[in-house]
Each structure stands twice: as structure tokens, then as C-alpha cells.
Amino acid sequence: MVTKFPPKLLEQVKRLALQPQTPVSLKQFVEFGHRPSPMTILRGNQFVQHELPVRLAHRVVELENLPHGLSDMPSIRRVKDWYTQSFEDLTNLPQPEDYGVPIKTLQSMNKNLAGSEDKGLRYFNPSTNCNEIPELDAWNADFIKCIEGIKRRHDPTVKTVAQGVLELKEHWYKANSPMLKNATGTPLPLPTAIQSFLDRFYMSRIGIRMLIGQTVTLNKSSKNPPPGAEDYVGIICTKTNLGQIAWEAAQDARTICQDYYGVWGGPEIKLLGKTDVEFMYVPSHLHHMLFELLKNSLRAVVERYGVDCEEWPEIKVVVAEGKEDITIKISDEGGGIPRSGMPLIWTYMYTTAENPLLEDQDSRQDYRAPMAGYGYGLPITRLYARYFGGDLRLISMEGYGTDAYLHLSRLSKEEEPLQ
């Protein structure tokens, strides 16, 4: 196969893929970003410049060696090229000293690191030298521009990988492959090897976007702090108001429900329990998880009782605050899930809705997300929960409804579960 990337670059990818990835905890993100100085900003940027190519290289190598012929699908090859191009962009970026940053400054940082107990480049390693270094501005600006471009390039990754899986299933269909159905004609879930790959790949993607988002926001806010951002360290809020995020997610989910089914109002969502709790978390992650779970409950209730129902049963969101976890239970009366279907709810591409993935993806915006159909909502929501040490569990009563338990760790010491 002809590749557009030079062999030397591909050898570098393979070499870096052998290096271990360096996980970061929520606590480390906040400790580093609290009152950042030019030196700590430089330190963080250098960590990201070192770490991102390693993480990208791991994914490139994995995308080249996927089971069941998935690596050969056009959409998967496209994603692999995105990751390789991003790797090239980062490795071609000049070093700070090339911009005139004093060598003594960099040597001092390396000396401090060498004398510390932590071996290797770490995310959190504050420097005592907080003097302004004008030469840093040009390098920081180009570095931030580079990783912002990488983030934009990878925006459609989730849908494109899903498209690649659909291409593989279409290939199986044309070949009358036994991978699609068993002997009785019952559709089979994706093979375990592909499910495991998708878990690793999407967890890595969450981590990469977290690193980029935190770095970009810290760099910008260190120069021009936005108003009302006193409780924010990058994209992390040290006083995330769970009740406020839950209310916003509920309103967004109900809006989608109203637009999709053409109903007025839709089922009510009631917040109960310790809704005024505040804790350190990433608000966008919390909103994403609650939005997906509430969207599922709304769909189940409306489809069980019909769009002409005069009064749907309400959906309850109950918040409990413990010493280790904050737990959110979302209860609906949408009819539940058969016990035989429970093992399938965490598998990708498992959905009862019409699948919209073959539509023109460039024309679909995030705010117009469909009510259901991708078969990715629950698996990726669980990955977001597990990213900082939490979890997601579902308990269902067929003929009545489903309870979703979202556990969020309060300890903030859990490191990213990178593989």
C-alpha cells in the first residue's frame, strides 16, 4: 500500500509506540494549573509536546493491526492518517530554545527534575523560577495553534471509526460471513476483540482531548482570565455545581426530545436529593454523561406511552453524596430492558433505533444530535465515568423501567486508565 508519509516518520511512530504513556490525575491537573506562572506553563506545554506523540503513536500502531480486517476499511485508514499527520505536526514543531528561550532556563528545569523523586517527564513539576520570559510567547503561540489544529482535525473521529465498523459489517454481509449471524439467524454483537479495541481507542481519545483542552484553556486564561472563572483551572471547575449541570443537561435532553418526536413539553425531569453538592470535576464531561442518560430515559418513556400521552410519568434524578463517591441515579418508567438484552447494552453498535451514520456527517452539527441510533451512547458514557475513577451501572425491570447509577469519584487521585 502506498503511503503519503515518509518511512523515517513511520519508523519514529513505531519507536515512540514502545514508550509507556504517562497518565495524569484530576488532582495533578489542578495542582499544576492553580495560579500558573510562565515557567509552569512552559513545563506543562513541554509535557504535552512530549506526551501527545507517544499517545498518538500507540493509536497509529494499533490502527494498523486491528483484528478481522478492520484496519483495511477506508474510514479506519482515514483516521489512521489523521493520527499520523498529528504526530508529524507535533514532532516537526521546533523546540523552545529555537525560539530564543534561554538555555540556562531549560537546563535549570531539567536539573530540578533530575533531582526529584519522580523519574521521567511528569505533568506536575512546579518550578521556583517565575520570572517573565518574553521569548516564550512566540513558542507558546505556535504550540497552542498546533494542538488546536489537531483537536479540530480529530473532531469527527468517533463517527468516522463507527463508519469504519459499518463498512466492515457491510463487507461481512456481501461475503455472507458467519460474523453477522449465528446458526439460527440471530444477529451477533461485534467480536470481543473489536469491542475491546473501541474501548481502548475512545478512552485514549478522551484523554488526548482532555490534555489539549486543559493546555489551551490554561494558556489563554493565564494571559486574559475570563470574567467569572475564579473557580476554574483550565476546563476543570473546582466547585462544579451538580444541580446546575443536571438542570442544563435535562433542558437540553428535553429540547432534543421535543424536536425529535414533535411533542410539547415531554416527560418532566425531577431533581431530588443532594442537588446542591459542589465538587471538583470537568463540567463538560458531567453534562455529556447526564445528557446521554436522560436522553435514553426520555426516549424510553415517550415510546412506551406514545406521543399523544396526556401525562407521561416523570423521570427522577436522585443525587447522593458519600465520602468516596457522588452517585447520581436516573430512574425512568420506560418499560425496561429484557434480561437477555442486558449484556448487550455495553456493546458498540447495539441499538434498536434507525442508524443515521450513513448520512452526510459534515452536515450534522452536535446540537442537532439524534435522539438515538449510534449505539455508542452508553459505552462512551461509561468510559467518561471511568476516566477519572468513576463508573456507570444499569439495573432494569422489564415491564417497568430502568435505573442508571452514575458513580463519580470524589478522591481526584485516580489516574487516567490508559492502555
Disulfide bonds with the S-S distance in Angstrom:
none
